[in-house]
């Protein structure tokens, strides 16, 4: 017998405020046509005044718990992927734990920017596989609007706010592969490329959170190559081909990156979950938001083979393959 981590439920939360491209035309020199052509984004959600990353994470987690039928008291791990925490410390994870009545357990944040959810999923999966935890709440939550320079038209039009969550549960299985569960995870980083996408501030440098700075063309070039590579690594690890995948759930950064990655993998766009048009880039929240959308819409069903992939600042990238 062996242990795997099974994804038992999903949940998500989006702020009420919708900001369209036409709204942005009023505050920065841009146009709906320019934004859609370069990113595929038409609108995004922006957190209300006073609404924090933890607030959004709590709502997404609450929905995942309700969907699972598992009591909050039975959860023994909380991992939150975020690059926009409420405070330098304590972590968003302990706020989620306290708000939902989760008892004393392992609770911490992870920071890998847009790849954060894949990193957090891999961490929860490995805690379960080694027998240390049984039920882990994994959340991606971001208030990206808090780190945007609203005068920089190259970045402020791309990002949005939101949160998504899944619950991982230990499951025993026999044989080579479980009927349901995470098959493998693949994590990478190359710090030499960190200046391609970063914030120009931080607690130990400027004492501020700073704003996003991005070299868009260079990021695009690496994103297609790195994400396709991470996907291929997952396929090779599990002796599968792209045709075996039921759904690709990519980081929702840019429709051109997603389409180029799918083309490189010879995967039809009809097998890709797309939310970038209405969510924008929600960084670590984008994959769990898209995953929950796919589940709630009835596209992704239990038993489907799902591949997650992302790239973010750092530069970080990675993939995860799971039978939902």
C-alpha positions in Angstrom: 0.0 0.0 0.0 1.1 3.6 -0.7 -0.2 7.0 0.0 -1.2 9.7 -2.5 -3.0 13.0 -2.1 -6.4 13.2 -3.6 -8.0 16.5 -4.6 -11.4 16.2 -2.9 -12.9 19.7 -3.6 -12.3 23.1 -5.0 -13.5 26.6 -4.1 -13.0 30.2 -5.3 -13.7 33.8 -4.6 -13.7 36.9 -6.8 -14.3 40.5 -5.6 -17.5 42.1 -6.6 -15.9 45.1 -8.4 -15.4 44.5 -12.1 -13.0 46.8 -14.0 -13.3 46.7 -17.7 -10.7 47.8 -20.3 -13.0 50.7 -21.1 -12.7 51.7 -17.4 -8.9 51.7 -17.7 -9.1 53.9 -20.8 -10.2 56.7 -18.5 -7.2 56.5 -16.2 -4.2 55.5 -18.4 -3.3 55.8 -22.0 -4.6 52.5 -23.5 -7.5 51.0 -25.4 -9.7 48.0 -25.2 -8.3 46.9 -28.6 -4.7 47.2 -27.5 -5.3 45.2 -24.3 -7.3 42.4 -25.9 -4.9 42.0 -28.8 -1.9 41.7 -26.5 -3.3 39.8 -23.6 -6.8 38.5 -24.3 -8.1 40.3 -21.2 -11.4 42.2 -21.3 -12.0 42.7 -17.6 -10.7 41.8 -14.2 -11.9 41.9 -10.5 -10.4 44.4 -8.1 -10.7 44.1 -4.3 -12.8 46.6 -2.5 -11.3 49.2 -0.2 -10.2 47.4 3.0 -10.6 43.9 1.4 -7.4 42.0 2.0 -5.7 38.9 0.6 -6.7 37.0 3.7 -10.3 38.0 3.3 -10.4 36.5 -0.2 -8.4 33.4 0.9 -10.9 32.7 3.7 -13.9 32.9 1.4 -12.3 30.6 -1.2 -11.3 28.1 1.6 -14.7 28.2 3.1 -16.3 27.2 -0.2 -13.8 24.3 -0.7 -14.5 23.0 2.9 -18.3 23.2 2.3 -17.9 21.4 -1.0 -15.8 18.6 0.5 -18.1 17.7 3.4 -15.0 17.6 5.6 -15.1 19.4 8.9 -12.6 22.2 9.4 -11.5 20.4 12.6 -10.2 17.6 10.5 -7.8 19.7 8.5 -4.2 19.5 9.7 -2.4 21.7 7.2 -2.9 25.1 5.6 -0.7 26.4 2.9 -1.3 29.7 1.2 0.5 30.7 -2.0 0.7 34.5 -2.2 3.0 37.3 -3.1 0.7 40.0 -1.6 0.2 39.1 2.1 -1.7 41.4 4.4 1.3 42.0 6.5 5.0 41.1 6.5 4.0 38.7 9.3 1.9 36.9 10.5 1.2 34.7 7.5 -2.1 34.7 5.6 -2.3 31.0 6.4 -2.7 31.6 10.2 -5.5 34.1 9.5 -7.3 31.5 7.4 -6.8 28.9 10.2 -8.2 31.2 12.9 -11.1 32.4 10.8 -12.3 28.9 9.9 -11.8 27.3 13.2 -9.0 24.9 12.1 -7.2 23.5 15.1 -3.5 23.7 15.9 -1.6 22.5 12.7 1.1 23.4 10.2 0.1 26.7 8.6 2.4 28.9 6.5 2.6 31.0 3.3 4.7 30.2 0.2 6.0 32.8 -2.3 6.8 31.8 -5.8 4.6 34.5 -7.5 2.5 33.1 -10.4 3.9 29.6 -9.9 3.0 29.8 -6.2 0.0 27.5 -6.3 1.9 24.7 -8.1 4.7 25.1 -5.4 2.1 25.0 -2.6 0.3 22.0 -4.2 3.6 20.1 -4.5 4.4 20.9 -0.8 1.0 19.7 0.4 1.3 16.6 -1.7 4.7 15.7 -0.4 3.6 16.3 3.3 0.8 13.8 2.7 2.9 11.3 0.8 5.5 11.1 3.6 2.7 10.6 6.1 3.1 13.8 8.1 -0.3 15.3 7.2 -3.7 13.8 6.2 -5.8 16.8 5.0 -4.2 20.0 3.6 -6.0 23.1 2.6 -4.0 24.6 -0.4 -4.9 28.2 -1.4 -3.7 30.7 -4.0 -4.7 34.2 -3.1 -3.6 37.6 -4.4 -4.5 41.3 -4.2 -2.3 42.2 -7.2 -4.0 45.6 -7.4 -2.0 46.6 -4.3 1.4 46.2 -6.1 0.4 47.9 -9.4 1.6 51.3 -10.7 -1.7 52.6 -12.1 0.3 54.9 -14.3 2.2 52.1 -16.0 0.0 51.0 -18.9 2.2 48.0 -19.7 1.4 46.3 -16.3 -1.7 47.8 -14.7 -4.0 46.5 -17.4 -2.9 42.9 -16.9 -3.6 42.0 -13.3 -6.6 41.3 -11.1 -7.5 40.1 -7.6 -9.0 36.8 -6.3 -8.5 33.5 -4.5 -8.9 29.8 -5.2 -8.5 26.7 -3.0 -8.4 22.9 -3.0 -8.4 20.4 -0.3 -5.9 17.5 -0.5 -6.7 14.3 1.4 -4.5 11.3 2.0 -5.7 8.2 0.1 -4.2 4.7 0.1 -3.8 2.8 -3.2 -2.2 -0.3 -4.7 -0.4 -0.7 -8.0 1.5 1.8 -10.0 -1.0 4.7 -10.1 -3.9 5.7 -7.9 -7.4 5.9 -9.4 -7.5 9.5 -8.2 -4.7 11.7 -6.9 -1.6 13.8 -7.7 0.7 11.8 -9.9 3.7 14.0 -9.9 4.9 17.6 -9.4 7.8 19.4 -11.1 9.3 22.7 -9.7 12.0 24.9 -11.1 13.6 28.4 -10.7 16.4 30.4 -12.3 17.4 33.4 -10.2 19.6 34.7 -12.9 16.5 35.8 -14.7 14.9 37.6 -11.7 15.2 41.1 -13.2 12.7 40.2 -16.0 9.8 40.4 -13.5 10.0 41.9 -10.0 8.7 44.6 -7.6 10.8 47.6 -7.0 10.4 47.4 -3.2 10.4 45.2 -0.1 10.7 45.3 3.7 14.5 45.1 3.8 15.2 47.4 0.9 12.8 50.3 0.6 10.4 49.5 3.4 7.5 49.5 1.0 5.9 46.7 -1.1 6.9 48.4 -4.3 5.3 48.1 -7.8 5.5 45.5 -10.5 8.2 46.0 -13.2 8.2 43.7 -16.2 10.2 43.1 -19.4 7.2 41.8 -21.3 8.8 40.5 -24.5 11.5 38.6 -22.6 8.9 37.1 -20.1 6.8 36.0 -23.1 9.8 34.2 -24.7 10.7 32.3 -21.6 7.2 31.6 -20.6 6.3 29.5 -23.7 9.6 27.5 -23.5 9.6 27.0 -19.8 5.9 26.0 -19.4 6.0 23.6 -22.3 9.1 22.1 -20.9 7.5 21.6 -17.5 4.5 20.0 -19.1 6.7 17.6 -21.1 8.5 16.7 -17.9 5.2 15.7 -16.3 4.2 13.7 -19.3 7.5 11.9 -19.5 7.5 11.1 -15.8 4.2 9.4 -16.1 4.8 7.8 -19.6 1.9 9.8 -21.1 1.4 11.9 -24.2 -0.5 15.2 -24.6 -3.4 13.2 -26.1 -3.9 11.5 -22.7 -4.6 14.8 -20.9 -8.3 15.6 -20.5 -7.7 19.2 -19.4 -4.8 21.7 -19.3 -5.2 24.3 -16.6 -2.5 26.9 -17.2 -1.6 30.0 -15.3 -3.8 32.7 -16.8 -1.3 35.3 -17.7 -1.8 36.0 -21.4 -3.9 34.3 -24.0 -1.0 34.5 -26.5 1.2 32.6 -24.1 -1.5 30.0 -23.4 -2.2 29.5 -27.1 1.5 29.3 -28.0 2.1 26.7 -25.2 -0.9 24.6 -26.3 0.3 24.7 -29.9 3.8 23.7 -28.9 2.3 20.7 -27.1 -0.1 20.0 -30.0 -3.0 20.3 -27.6 -6.3 21.6 -28.9 -7.4 24.9 -27.3 -10.7 23.2 -26.6 -8.9 21.1 -23.9 -7.6 24.2 -22.1 -9.5 26.0 -19.3 -9.5 29.7 -20.1 -10.4 32.4 -17.6 -7.9 35.1 -18.6 -10.6 37.1 -20.5 -12.6 37.8 -17.3 -10.1 37.3 -14.5 -6.9 38.8 -15.9 -3.6 37.7 -14.3 -4.3 36.8 -10.6 -0.8 35.4 -10.1 -0.9 32.5 -7.6 -4.7 32.6 -7.6 -5.1 32.0 -11.3 -4.8 28.2 -11.5 -7.1 27.4 -8.6 -9.6 30.0 -9.8 -9.5 28.4 -13.3 -9.7 24.9 -11.9 -12.7 25.7 -9.8 -14.4 27.4 -12.8 -13.7 24.2 -14.8 -15.2 22.0 -12.1 -18.3 24.2 -11.5 -19.0 24.6 -15.2 -19.1 20.8 -15.5 -16.2 20.6 -17.9 -13.8 19.0 -15.5 -15.2 15.8 -13.9 -14.0 13.3 -11.4 -11.7 10.9 -13.1 -10.3 13.4 -15.6 -6.6 13.8 -16.0 -5.7 17.4 -15.3 -2.3 19.1 -15.9 -1.5 22.4 -14.2 1.4 24.6 -15.3 2.7 28.1 -14.5 5.6 30.5 -14.7 6.2 33.6 -12.5 8.7 36.1 -11.2 11.9 34.6 -9.9 12.0 33.3 -12.6 10.0 30.3 -11.3 8.0 27.7 -13.2 6.5 24.2 -12.7 3.8 21.7 -13.4 1.6 19.2 -11.6 -0.4 16.2 -13.0 -3.4 14.9 -11.1 -6.3 12.5 -11.7 -9.3 14.5 -10.3 
